Structures are given as C-alpha cells and as structure tokens.
C-alpha cells in the first residue's frame, strides 16, 4: 500500500469516527490505548508470520470476522490443514509487560493469557454447559480460558522488555544488561540490535499443555477446588528459557517449529 493511499484511509477513518487526526499520534500513544493496539496488532503480525512459515499448498491461515457476542470466544486466527481439512484455533497473546527476569540464573517471562472481558454472572450457565464444566468452577475462573477454547497460544516476547516510564506513563524499551546478553545469545548477528532480535522472537505452546492438570501443579485460585485436576489456563503462564542458547523450554517452542507443532496436533486431534 502506497503512503498516499494509507494516508487517505487514515483520514477517512478519522472523519468517520470524529477523531481529530492532528492528534492521532497522541491518541495512539496514550498508555491506556497502546496496550490494546499492540495486542490487536499482534494478530496481524502472527497472520503474516504463519503465511511465511507454513507451505501454502498444505495450510491456509485466515483471520475470522470478530463475533462480539458476550460469552462466546472469538478465534484470533484459524489455520486449516488442507489435506485433512482439520482446523487449528490460534490465540495471540503478548508477553506480560516487564515480566522478563532471571531466577537462579534461569531466564523467565510470563505470557498474558487471561480473558479481555471477565465472564459475567448472566452468561455463566450457558458458557459452563458449552465448555462442559460446573458453573461454580467456571465462576472461580471467570477470567481464565480452558484449553477447549483454542488449540495454540502464540506470543511475542518483545513486550516482556517494555516498562512504563513513571514520569510520562509511556511505554519504553528497557531491557537490563542481562536481558541484552540473553537476546544476543539467542541471535548473535552483529548487524541486529537487541530490539530487532526481540521483535522477531515469537513463541507458541499447545493450550492443553498449559493447564495445572498437564503441568502436574496445583491451581493457584483459592476458590478452585480441583487442585491438580484443574483444566483452566493460568492468567500468566510462565516461559522458561535454556541457559545455553536462550531457547524456550517445553511446553513452549520457537515459532520456527510451528509446522512441526501443527502437524503433530493434526495427527493426534480427534
């Protein structure tokens, strides 16, 4: 798209929704707006990335029209394996802002995997029936997803290195010296800045492997009575990275392995 066409579309959009276009940069950079834009933009980043990584003869990647009905889950992306006609539902989630850190010399971060809208009391009965869980159990996890609602999570690591500047409340790039070293270990290309490296670092995990049940860990929700048998995905599942090469540890994988991960899912899906 040429810059002239892009500018015309932006101006038309501003006129349509009564937005003063001269202040558009200030509006978009507002700390209340930026996270929403970055989260939604991630869906298109992943769309382009999957179209690059998956052979077009075998895979079709689409972004469905959003269904805004309360209580219904909207698939960010749908990936169809053309030979088998099986479909994979992909949820796109940013890493949690500022979550990158080291514990016992092991790099870690968290992925924001909670619902954008908590399920209200009015939709709990129907939603519980749809998911096949008890209403009281769903109530205890009203802002959590189950692994039945999508098949894979794909996340962008870069958000884990952003912080909020206290004086301006703006998002700023702020990795520590150890984080810079971590990124250079992942990609030692001297031509790339650490910000470029982080921007290109995407992760994926199968949703069924993120639950307390699959991780053999007890659910941390006080109101949850299922403990290690809980099938809800935590709000911020953790990613651990290898000390040797800064690659993610299972159940998380680099996006370069997406074809293998999707093919494995297709083979085992019912």
N, C-alpha and C positions, 0 to 999 in steps of 0.2 A: 504494500500500500504506500503510495506516494505521500510526502509530507503535506501537500496541499489537500488531498482527499481526507487525510487523517484530521487535519485542522478543521475542515468543513464539517466532518462528523461530530467533532467535539463541540463546535459552536452550535450546531443544530441541537445537540443533546442539552446543552446549557440553556438554550432558548426554550426548549420543550418543557424543561422542569424548573424554569425560572431561577437559574443559578448564575450569579454574576461571574462570567468567565474570566474577568481580570483577576479575580481572587481564587481561581481554581487551584493553583499550587498551594495556597494557604489552607484551603479546604481539605485537599487530599493529604497534606502533611500533618493535619491535626492528629494528636495522639489517640483520639477516640476513633478516628476514621482509618488511619494507616493499618492497624491490625486486620480490620475487615477486608480492606483492599488486598493486602498481601495474602490473606487466606484464600480469597476467591481467585486471585491471580495464579496461585499455586496450581489450581485445577487445570488451567490452560498451559502452564509450564509442563505439567506431567503429561497432558494430552500430546503436546509436541514431542516430548521425550519418548513416550511409548511408540509414537509413529515412526521415530527414528530407529528404535531398538528392536521392534517386532517386524518380521517379514510380512509385507502386505499381502502376499499370496496365502498366508495362513491365519492372519489376525486382522481384525477390524476394531478400531478404537473410536468410540463416539462419546459425546457429552450430551446426555439426555436433557430434555426440557425440564426445568425445575417444577416439581409439584409441591406447592406451598401449603397443602392441607395439614392441619395440626395433627401430630401424632404419627404421620407417615414419613418414612425415611426416604430422602432423596439421594439417589446414586450420583456421586460426583462424576464418575466415568464408568462406561460399560465396555468391556473387552470381549469380543466374540472370537472363539477358536473356530475358524471357518470349516475345517474338515469334520469336526464333531458337532458343530452348532452349539457347543456349550458356552455359556456366558460367565464372565468373571466381573464381580462388582468391586469397584475400587473406591476407597475413601481417601481423600487427600488432606493431610494434616501437617501443619508446620511443627517444627521442633519448638518446645517451650522457650520463650524468650529468656535469655540469660542463664539457661539451665546447664550449659557445658561446664564441667568441673572435673577435678581429679580426686579420687578416693583411694588411698593405699596404692598410689602410682597408677591406678587404672582410670582411664578417661571414661566419662559417662555423660549422658544428656537425657532429657525427657521429651516425649512427644505429646502434644496437646491432643487428646483423643476423646474429649468429652463432647456431649451434645451442645450445639449452639443455643438451643432452647430446651429448658427443662420440661419434661412431660408434666402437664397439669393433671389435677385430680380427675377432671372430666373425661380425659382420654385414656386413663389407666386401664379400665376394664377391657375395652376393645383391644388396646395395644397388648395387654397381657395375654389375651386369648390368641392374638395373632402370633406372638412370639413363643407361646407355649410355656409361659411361666406364671407363677402365682402373683396375684395383684399386690399382695403385701411385699413380695420380693422385688417386684418392679418399682414399687413406691420407694423402697430403700435405695434404689439405683436409678432414680428418675432422671439423672443427668449422665448416666452411663449407657454405652451401647452393649449389645450382646454380639457374639460372633456370628449370629444368624443374619444380621442386618447388612453385612458386606463381607467380602471374601479376603481382601487385602487392604492394608494401610500403606500408603506411600507418603514419605515425609521428606521435607527439605531440611538439611542440617543447619543451614546458614543462620536461621533465626535464633539458634542457641547461642550465637556470639553477639547478638544485639543487646543493648542495655537502654534504659530510659535515662536521658540526661536530666538530672534533678533541677537544674536552673531553667531549662527551656521545655522540659517534658517531651522532647523529641526523641525518636528512635535514633540511636547512634551505634555505629560499628565499633565494638570494643573488646576484641579478644585479648586475653592475657598473653604473656610471653610463652607460657607453657602451651597455650592453645595454638599460638602461631607455630610452634615447633611440631605440635600434633598434626597440623594441616600440611606442613612441609614434609612430614614423614609419609603422609598419605599420597601426596603428589609432589615430588622433589623438582619438578620442572622449574628452572630458574627464571623462565620468562613469565611465569604466573605469579600474581600477588596472592596472598593468603585469602583475600576476599573473593578472588576469582575461583580459587580452589573450593572454598566453602559453598559458593553459589552453585557449583556443579556437583556437589555431594548430595545424592539422594539415596534414601533407604526404603526398603519395603519389608513387610512382615505379613504372614498369614494371620488373619484375625483370630482364628481358632487357637493359635499358639500364644496369644497374649493374655488369656484369661487366668485367674488364680488356679482354676482346675488344671489347665495344661501346664502351668508353671510349678505345680505342686507347692503352692503358697497359700496361706490363709487370706481371705478377703479382708481388707482393712476397714471396711464400712462397719461401724458399730451396730447399725440396725440390721446388717446381713446375718442371717442365721445359718448360712450354708458353709461358711468357712472355706475349706479347701475344695469344696464341690461347687463353688460359685462360677457361673458362666458369663459374668459381666466383665467387660474390659475395663481396667482401671482408667481413671481420668488422665493420668500421665504415665503411661508405661515407659519403663527405663530402657535405654540402649547402652550396652557395654561395648567397649572397643578394645581391640587387641593392642597390647603394649608394643608388639613387634612392628606392625605395619599400619596401625590406625584403622584397620578394617572393622566393621561391626561384627559382633558375636551373635550366633543364632539365639533367638529366632529371627533376628534382623539380618538383612543381606544388602549388599550394594545393588543399586538399580541396574548395573551391568548384568546381573544374574536374573533379570526379570523373565526372560524367555524360559530358562530352566525352571524357575519357580512356578510360572504359569502352566507349563507343560506338566509338571508334577501334579499340580492341582487338577488339571483336566483328566489325568489318568486315574486319580483317586476319587474324583467327585461322583456322587451318586446321580 
